[in-house]
């Protein structure tokens, strides 16, 4: 059944309407050192001119499903993009039916905005059409790359090569985005969606930054979870990870450096954008599609797990509706499914007339503007993921129903390179089919995972800062009290009384099937 929404439209001129910019990064964690070294200018801008959300999460820790959630404001089980394959909804008929017509681009276009999308769209966008909702289109075909790619520019495919000044994709996105945002002779407000490949592998940095951060290592090397393998308290896929060997360790540390280097273009480019637009009247959201891990439990440079560093992301916002909390650092929980409702509320805040527009998916999220003064509006949310297991290699690197391939010294084509001897390699695994899970992540204001705070019982001896997961096929359960176990080292499921276990199962079942804001935000 279609949801019939009445949307308010502005009748006044563009001076009364807020232009809107969303900046989306790829695979960028929310570690403090990433903010400080990866994008210090961005962090400084929002810390003085906007708000920084300290408890921002994604509801599915992988690219395509998370992007579908960002575009539509809905959980994975509602938009039905289950993984990064066309077969399971990443592009193709599901995307065309569920995601594109319910996207924030379509919604803003419907209420009179001039819309533009620049960069990565879905992992499998094929360039065969311009998706509905976008007046200006510069979509990357396929997954994140920096050179040797094809973009679809307003319906025509355009090939790019290896020349930095002409082809480096992050720069192309910045230049074209600025051109769109500063276009003259238009009476419509604009909505720009800048979607960077940064900092997805291969983490190619601009030449001027390739020598930076020598000797830098990810802070996770000091975590008790670093290279902690064969943990019987973890589900099968994590438990099966071998210890990090010499090559894998070098790859992990060099990948960390390359990521910081690649982020410098975003950081400097953001300043260029601010200089080109009126940032005082423009609403801006800056975030990532998922987090990343760097050696925890033997897993390097990937995501796809329900643990903190893969589901936590940077989330910054500024603009007229955020001015009441300008300069604030906020502990309220916000999610990737909150971005679309936020963008729509910003657009509607200056509307004067109404039209009827039908959308098939109601928002599961809530506007982050409304959460500014309501720190306990949402304490629990769903984390869900559908495991992938199609091994690419047919030799000893592969295992049944796993996703693995080899890494050698050809993995990166730009400096600094992975300089292991010719002929040497290591097996790199990221996923398995039974790495399919549903989790409740509960956190209330003051319950920061890395800074244990107060405890508050919510019934059945459950506190206000935990992660509870059920893993499909293996029927395995994990429960972590993040007050006492911030690094999620001890699976405490077996220690819980039966009433607590029953309560957890009941709560998670409600989240797994929720639809719409009220249904998906009812747990207290």
Order of alpha helices (4+ residues) and beta strands (2+ residues): beta-beta-alpha-beta-alpha-alpha-alpha-beta-beta-beta-beta-alpha-alpha-beta-alpha-alpha-beta-beta-beta-alpha-beta-beta-alpha-beta-beta-beta-beta-beta-beta-beta-alpha-alpha
